[in-house]
Amino acid sequence: MAYEPYLPATDMPRFLRELAEFVGFGPEDVATVRRTAPHVLAREAALTAGLYEHFLKFPASARFFLGEDGQPDHQRIERRRHSLGRWVRQTAEAALASENAYYLLTVSLAHSHRPQGPIVPVHFMVGAMSLTQSALAEVFAAELPAAEALAASAAWNKLLLVHLAALLLGYLPPRAS
């Protein structure tokens, strides 16, 4: 079986499909994500607020959300929460098709290539994904029977790691994979 190398950003659907297969994110996981999505979407506002509250606790991450006066820039935070909420809603669809794949690349580039202001360091992108995975596990543990909560956490974790790989593309030098 021959493998043809390519630059991931040139064929995002292939990149996501191959990674989904690699991590074992299959049809059963898609169904699990979609079935448990209402639990996540019901807490979208709390999840996004919690993430930005966490960022503000640490000077290294808070600096991306402060105004010139050194205080939290609530308008910027609300815009970012809105964008994060959109990502949560799209993620809940568990779709890895072309439109979703290139949306993730656009988000990656928005975080890693800013014409003005600081670029969000890659370790905060990874950390934010970890915080999201942990928050979702808590939601599932509170809302679902133990076995279903475990299955939901596993399915969402696989999907979020596929997303993370796409989000990291903007930080990495282009290389055929």
C-alpha positions in Angstrom: 0.0 0.0 0.0 1.6 3.2 -1.2 1.3 6.4 0.8 1.4 9.8 -1.1 2.9 12.6 1.1 1.1 15.9 1.0 1.0 19.2 2.9 -1.9 18.8 5.4 -3.3 22.3 4.9 -3.6 21.6 1.2 -6.1 18.8 1.8 -7.6 19.3 5.2 -10.4 16.7 4.8 -7.8 14.1 4.1 -5.7 15.2 7.0 -8.6 15.0 9.4 -9.9 11.8 8.0 -6.5 10.1 8.3 -6.0 11.4 11.9 -9.6 10.3 12.9 -8.8 6.8 11.6 -5.5 6.9 13.4 -7.1 7.8 16.8 -10.0 5.4 16.2 -12.7 8.1 15.9 -15.3 6.1 13.9 -19.0 6.1 13.3 -19.9 4.9 16.8 -17.9 7.9 18.2 -19.7 10.3 15.8 -23.0 9.0 17.1 -21.9 9.3 20.7 -20.7 12.9 20.2 -24.0 13.8 18.5 -26.1 12.0 21.1 -24.3 13.7 24.0 -24.0 17.1 22.3 -27.2 18.5 24.1 -25.4 18.1 27.4 -22.5 20.1 26.1 -24.5 22.8 24.3 -26.7 23.4 27.4 -23.5 24.5 29.2 -21.8 26.3 26.3 -21.9 29.7 28.0 -20.6 28.3 31.3 -17.8 26.4 29.5 -16.6 29.3 27.5 -16.9 31.7 30.5 -14.9 29.2 32.6 -12.1 29.0 30.1 -11.6 32.7 29.9 -11.9 33.1 33.7 -9.1 30.5 33.8 -7.0 32.4 31.3 -7.3 35.6 33.5 -5.9 33.8 36.6 -2.5 33.5 35.0 -0.4 36.6 34.0 1.1 34.7 31.0 -2.3 34.0 29.5 -4.2 37.0 30.9 -2.1 39.4 28.9 -4.0 38.4 25.7 -7.2 39.6 27.2 -6.2 42.8 29.0 -6.8 46.4 27.8 -4.2 49.1 27.8 -5.2 49.9 31.4 -4.2 46.4 32.5 -7.8 45.4 33.2 -9.7 42.6 31.5 -11.0 43.8 28.1 -14.5 42.6 28.5 -15.5 43.4 24.9 -12.6 41.4 23.5 -13.3 38.5 25.9 -17.0 38.5 24.8 -15.9 38.3 21.1 -13.6 35.5 21.9 -16.3 33.7 23.9 -18.6 34.0 20.9 -16.0 32.5 18.6 -15.3 29.7 21.1 -19.0 29.0 21.4 -19.2 28.7 17.6 -16.4 26.1 17.7 -18.2 24.2 20.5 -21.4 24.2 18.4 -19.5 23.0 15.3 -17.6 20.4 17.2 -20.9 19.0 18.6 -21.8 18.1 15.0 -18.8 15.8 14.9 -18.4 16.7 11.2 -14.9 16.5 9.6 -16.0 17.4 6.1 -14.3 20.0 3.9 -16.1 23.1 5.4 -15.4 22.0 9.0 -11.8 21.1 8.1 -11.0 24.4 6.6 -12.8 26.2 9.4 -10.3 24.6 11.8 -7.4 25.7 9.7 -8.8 29.3 9.7 -9.1 29.2 13.5 -5.5 28.0 13.7 -4.2 30.8 11.5 -6.2 33.4 13.5 -4.5 32.3 16.7 -1.0 31.9 15.3 -0.7 34.7 12.7 -2.1 38.0 14.0 -1.4 41.1 12.0 -1.4 43.1 15.3 -1.2 42.2 18.9 0.5 39.1 20.5 0.3 35.7 18.9 -1.2 33.1 21.3 1.6 30.7 22.1 1.1 27.1 21.1 1.3 25.8 24.7 -1.8 27.8 25.6 -3.7 26.2 22.6 -2.7 22.8 23.9 -3.6 23.8 27.5 -7.0 25.2 26.4 -7.8 21.9 24.8 -6.9 20.0 27.9 -9.1 22.3 30.0 -11.9 21.7 27.6 -11.5 17.9 27.7 -11.6 18.1 31.5 -14.6 20.3 31.6 -16.5 18.0 29.2 -15.6 14.9 31.4 -17.1 16.7 34.4 -20.3 17.5 32.4 -20.7 13.9 31.3 -20.0 12.6 34.8 -22.6 14.9 36.3 -25.3 14.1 33.6 -24.8 10.5 32.4 -24.6 7.0 33.9 -20.9 6.1 34.4 -20.5 3.8 31.3 -22.1 6.4 29.0 -20.1 9.2 30.6 -16.9 7.2 29.9 -17.9 6.5 26.3 -18.8 10.2 25.8 -15.5 11.4 27.3 -13.6 9.0 25.1 -15.4 10.0 21.9 -15.1 13.7 22.6 -11.4 13.3 23.5 -10.7 11.6 20.2 -12.5 14.3 18.3 -10.8 17.1 20.3 -7.4 15.7 19.6 -8.2 15.6 15.9 -9.2 19.3 16.2 -6.1 20.1 18.2 -3.9 18.6 15.4 -5.6 20.9 12.9 -5.3 23.9 15.2 -1.6 23.3 15.6 -1.0 23.4 11.9 -0.7 27.2 12.0 2.1 27.0 14.4 4.2 24.4 12.6 6.4 24.9 9.5 4.7 23.4 6.4 6.0 19.9 5.8 4.7 17.0 3.7 3.4 14.3 6.0 
